[in-house]
Amino acid sequence: MSLDLLEFSVIRQDLLDTDGLIRYIDYLQANGLDATPYLIAFWARMADIVSVVLMTLLALPFVLGAMSSSGTGVRVLIGLLIGLAYYVTAQAFANSGQVFDLDPGVVAWLPAVSLLLVYALAFSRVR
């Protein structure tokens, strides 16, 4: 069996919809196969949904807080840096979770929890 033929049997988790991902995780677990990358992808999708809400809420301190008097460019730059840091952190945790065999739920939700902490810190400064 060549490696090229084996490549066709691997299903990429980014190409599956959520229902297909759940079914494939169930299939892998029922057959005693490693479902860790697919579990990380599933929980990362769930955490990304929550992160969208948190990113939206994170915009409030920029509008209502001390940053409201600063220029638009500064606010956009800080928002861009926070979003970029979130993306890089989420990707790093997902990859390290697969390498170091960490719990998929923790790996996927840790960036969202850190974003929640950033939001709490930023919102506490508004008051």
Backbone bond lengths (Angstrom), bond angles and torsions (degrees), N, CA, C in turn:
res aa  C-N    CA-C-N  psi(-1)  N-CA   C-N-CA  omega(-1)  CA-C   N-CA-C  phi
1 M - - - 1.450 - - 1.534 107.67 -
2 S 1.300 117.14 127.31 1.459 120.44 -178.54 1.526 109.97 -88.86
3 L 1.319 114.74 162.09 1.466 119.93 179.01 1.519 111.95 -66.90
4 D 1.323 116.72 -31.36 1.462 119.83 178.92 1.524 111.17 -64.54
5 L 1.311 116.64 -38.58 1.460 120.84 178.23 1.519 111.13 -69.78
6 L 1.326 116.96 -37.64 1.459 121.55 178.89 1.527 111.38 -66.80
7 E 1.326 116.25 -31.77 1.459 121.07 179.48 1.525 111.91 -60.93
8 F 1.331 116.93 -31.26 1.461 120.50 -179.53 1.523 112.62 -72.39
9 S 1.319 117.90 -20.31 1.459 120.53 -178.33 1.528 113.00 -87.09
10 V 1.317 117.52 -8.91 1.462 121.35 179.87 1.520 108.89 -87.36
11 I 1.315 115.85 129.84 1.461 121.10 179.53 1.522 108.50 -100.33
12 R 1.312 116.00 123.26 1.466 120.40 179.65 1.527 108.97 -77.22
13 Q 1.352 115.51 130.91 1.460 119.73 -176.60 1.523 112.61 -69.93
14 D 1.320 118.11 -24.03 1.461 119.47 179.73 1.529 112.29 -76.17
15 L 1.316 117.75 -13.66 1.462 120.96 178.50 1.524 113.09 -93.25
16 L 1.333 117.28 -8.81 1.459 121.22 -179.64 1.524 110.33 -92.30
17 D 1.332 116.35 142.03 1.452 118.56 170.14 1.534 108.07 -75.82
18 T 1.314 116.85 173.50 1.466 120.08 -173.96 1.524 111.89 -63.04
19 D 1.324 117.43 -42.46 1.470 119.68 178.33 1.527 111.45 -63.44
20 G 1.321 116.68 -42.46 1.458 120.47 177.63 1.515 111.91 -64.71
21 L 1.319 115.67 -35.91 1.464 120.27 177.63 1.524 110.73 -65.48
22 I 1.318 117.25 -41.98 1.471 121.28 178.54 1.533 110.15 -64.05
23 R 1.324 116.59 -44.21 1.469 119.79 179.03 1.525 111.54 -63.25
24 Y 1.336 116.61 -40.02 1.458 119.77 -179.51 1.530 111.39 -69.63
25 I 1.336 116.96 -36.21 1.469 120.58 175.24 1.527 109.58 -63.04
26 D 1.327 116.97 -44.93 1.472 120.69 177.65 1.530 111.27 -60.38
27 Y 1.326 115.92 -41.32 1.465 120.35 179.22 1.530 110.47 -62.95
28 L 1.329 116.82 -47.17 1.458 120.09 -179.27 1.523 111.50 -62.30
29 Q 1.334 116.39 -43.82 1.462 119.69 -179.18 1.528 111.87 -68.11
30 A 1.320 117.03 -36.47 1.467 120.17 178.88 1.527 111.90 -65.94
31 N 1.327 115.81 -28.56 1.458 120.09 -179.77 1.526 112.94 -98.25
32 G 1.320 116.84 8.66 1.460 120.70 176.75 1.513 114.27 71.47
33 L 1.327 117.50 25.40 1.463 121.84 -179.70 1.521 110.19 -98.65
34 D 1.317 116.23 163.50 1.468 121.68 -178.48 1.522 110.26 -76.25
35 A 1.319 115.83 117.41 1.465 121.26 -179.64 1.525 111.82 -107.87
36 T 1.333 117.87 10.70 1.463 121.49 -173.72 1.526 113.69 -56.27
37 P 1.345 120.61 -48.48 1.469 118.54 -179.94 1.525 112.88 -60.89
38 Y 1.322 116.29 -34.07 1.460 120.37 -178.44 1.532 110.90 -77.63
39 L 1.334 117.01 -32.71 1.462 120.14 174.33 1.523 110.84 -66.99
40 I 1.323 116.69 -41.04 1.469 120.08 176.95 1.527 109.83 -62.59
41 A 1.326 117.13 -42.39 1.469 120.11 178.63 1.527 111.18 -63.71
42 F 1.332 117.36 -39.95 1.465 120.48 179.25 1.522 110.79 -64.59
43 W 1.344 116.79 -51.40 1.458 119.07 -178.07 1.522 111.86 -67.69
44 A 1.318 117.65 -30.00 1.467 120.16 175.87 1.528 110.43 -65.95
45 R 1.326 116.77 -36.59 1.472 119.42 176.33 1.521 111.17 -64.56
46 M 1.319 116.34 -42.25 1.464 119.60 178.71 1.538 110.68 -65.37
47 A 1.315 116.42 -40.56 1.466 120.39 178.81 1.524 111.04 -68.46
48 D 1.320 117.63 -32.77 1.466 120.63 178.40 1.521 111.49 -65.94
49 I 1.320 117.33 -34.42 1.466 120.28 176.96 1.522 110.18 -63.12
50 V 1.321 115.95 -44.74 1.466 120.53 178.19 1.528 110.03 -67.00
51 S 1.320 116.97 -36.36 1.461 121.09 -178.40 1.527 112.23 -65.85
52 V 1.309 117.12 -31.76 1.464 119.88 176.87 1.533 109.77 -62.42
53 V 1.322 115.98 -43.12 1.466 120.12 177.43 1.523 110.28 -65.27
54 L 1.329 117.10 -42.41 1.464 120.32 179.64 1.515 111.93 -65.50
55 M 1.320 117.76 -38.68 1.474 120.37 177.58 1.528 110.53 -64.32
56 T 1.317 116.32 -37.95 1.464 119.75 177.52 1.520 110.73 -65.68
57 L 1.325 116.68 -43.81 1.462 120.33 177.35 1.518 112.03 -66.48
58 L 1.321 117.13 -30.09 1.455 121.20 179.86 1.527 111.84 -67.64
59 A 1.319 116.74 -20.47 1.463 119.84 177.57 1.530 111.77 -71.51
60 L 1.328 117.80 -23.94 1.467 120.89 -178.26 1.528 113.72 -60.49
61 P 1.327 120.10 -46.76 1.465 118.43 178.17 1.531 113.38 -61.60
62 F 1.314 117.49 -27.85 1.464 119.90 177.27 1.524 111.22 -69.30
63 V 1.318 116.42 -31.88 1.461 121.15 -178.50 1.522 111.01 -85.92
64 L 1.331 117.22 -40.94 1.454 121.53 -173.46 1.524 114.35 -94.39
65 G 1.314 118.51 -21.62 1.457 121.63 -171.42 1.516 113.18 -91.36
66 A 1.316 113.65 -157.25 1.460 121.02 -177.72 1.527 111.63 -65.98
67 M 1.303 117.33 -22.82 1.463 120.83 179.86 1.530 112.44 -73.03
68 S 1.331 117.22 -11.07 1.466 118.89 -177.52 1.517 111.75 -66.55
69 S 1.317 117.79 -25.75 1.464 120.25 179.64 1.524 112.34 -86.09
70 S 1.321 118.00 -13.71 1.464 120.44 179.45 1.526 109.44 -80.34
71 G 1.298 115.05 168.26 1.454 120.83 -177.12 1.514 112.77 -69.80
72 T 1.318 114.78 160.89 1.445 121.35 -179.47 1.521 111.26 -63.80
73 G 1.320 116.69 -37.49 1.460 120.89 -179.08 1.516 112.20 -61.77
74 V 1.327 116.79 -39.21 1.467 121.05 179.13 1.522 110.19 -66.45
75 R 1.315 116.10 -43.34 1.463 119.54 179.74 1.520 111.63 -65.33
76 V 1.327 116.86 -40.60 1.462 120.92 178.11 1.524 110.13 -65.14
77 L 1.338 116.95 -41.78 1.459 120.65 179.61 1.530 111.45 -63.01
78 I 1.311 117.61 -44.29 1.466 120.66 179.48 1.522 110.59 -66.13
79 G 1.325 117.46 -41.60 1.464 120.75 176.33 1.522 112.03 -62.64
80 L 1.326 115.89 -40.57 1.458 120.54 177.97 1.525 110.88 -64.68
81 L 1.317 117.13 -42.34 1.463 120.79 178.70 1.531 111.84 -64.29
82 I 1.321 117.02 -40.20 1.471 120.12 177.96 1.526 110.17 -65.40
83 G 1.320 117.80 -44.76 1.458 121.46 179.04 1.518 112.38 -64.26
84 L 1.329 116.68 -40.95 1.457 120.67 178.46 1.525 111.36 -67.33
85 A 1.321 116.39 -40.73 1.469 120.22 177.54 1.528 110.48 -63.72
86 Y 1.332 117.18 -38.99 1.459 120.33 177.28 1.523 110.66 -62.65
87 Y 1.323 116.96 -46.24 1.469 120.70 -178.16 1.525 111.31 -62.82
88 V 1.333 116.48 -46.96 1.468 119.95 -178.77 1.526 110.52 -64.64
89 T 1.342 116.60 -40.99 1.463 120.65 178.94 1.528 110.76 -63.71
90 A 1.318 117.57 -44.24 1.466 120.83 -179.88 1.520 111.06 -62.59
91 Q 1.330 117.30 -43.06 1.466 120.17 178.77 1.524 111.52 -66.69
92 A 1.326 116.75 -40.64 1.465 120.28 -179.92 1.526 111.13 -64.96
93 F 1.332 116.97 -42.47 1.463 119.77 178.20 1.525 111.53 -65.95
94 A 1.330 117.35 -40.39 1.467 119.92 179.70 1.527 110.74 -62.88
95 N 1.322 116.50 -44.19 1.464 119.28 -179.81 1.525 111.64 -70.24
96 S 1.323 117.29 -40.06 1.470 118.91 179.97 1.527 110.59 -71.10
97 G 1.311 117.66 -29.20 1.455 120.33 176.52 1.510 112.30 -63.58
98 Q 1.330 116.37 -37.26 1.463 120.08 177.39 1.525 111.08 -72.97
99 V 1.325 116.57 -38.82 1.462 120.19 -177.16 1.524 111.33 -70.80
100 F 1.330 116.62 -45.84 1.458 120.90 -174.52 1.525 113.30 -95.59
101 D 1.327 117.79 7.00 1.460 123.91 177.25 1.530 111.61 55.54
102 L 1.329 115.87 52.53 1.461 122.12 178.05 1.524 109.96 -89.79
103 D 1.317 116.20 164.29 1.461 121.40 -179.92 1.533 109.97 -62.32
104 P 1.336 118.44 125.02 1.469 120.78 -176.75 1.529 113.86 -60.59
105 G 1.324 117.51 -36.33 1.464 119.67 179.53 1.510 112.19 -65.56
106 V 1.310 116.42 -43.23 1.471 120.70 179.75 1.522 110.65 -66.26
107 V 1.316 115.82 -43.96 1.465 121.05 -178.88 1.527 110.82 -60.81
108 A 1.313 116.69 -41.43 1.463 120.48 -176.53 1.525 112.33 -76.70
109 W 1.335 117.51 -35.29 1.461 119.81 -175.14 1.528 114.15 -89.36
110 L 1.315 118.88 -14.99 1.464 120.92 -177.84 1.531 113.02 -60.36
111 P 1.337 120.98 -43.51 1.474 119.24 176.42 1.534 112.92 -63.04
112 A 1.330 117.42 -36.73 1.469 119.96 178.67 1.524 110.61 -67.67
113 V 1.320 117.07 -37.94 1.469 120.72 177.95 1.522 109.81 -67.17
114 S 1.332 117.14 -40.16 1.465 119.03 177.26 1.527 110.89 -65.37
115 L 1.318 117.32 -35.08 1.466 120.56 175.61 1.521 110.49 -65.82
116 L 1.323 117.42 -37.34 1.458 121.49 175.88 1.530 110.66 -62.85
117 L 1.315 116.71 -39.09 1.468 120.14 177.75 1.528 111.49 -66.71
118 V 1.330 117.08 -39.12 1.470 120.52 176.09 1.518 109.91 -63.18
119 Y 1.326 117.25 -41.51 1.459 121.30 177.77 1.535 110.33 -63.24
120 A 1.320 117.42 -44.75 1.466 120.11 179.65 1.531 111.25 -62.39
121 L 1.315 116.55 -40.32 1.458 120.21 178.03 1.530 111.13 -65.40
122 A 1.323 116.57 -45.47 1.470 120.37 -179.44 1.520 111.02 -66.91
123 F 1.327 118.48 -38.46 1.456 120.73 -178.69 1.525 111.96 -74.32
124 S 1.332 116.66 -29.83 1.468 118.99 177.32 1.513 112.11 -68.93
125 R 1.310 117.54 -25.78 1.467 121.33 177.47 1.522 112.37 -77.92
126 V 1.342 117.62 -18.70 1.458 120.86 -179.85 1.514 110.77 -70.34
127 R 1.310 117.66 -37.42 1.459 121.92 -175.44 1.456 112.41 -70.33
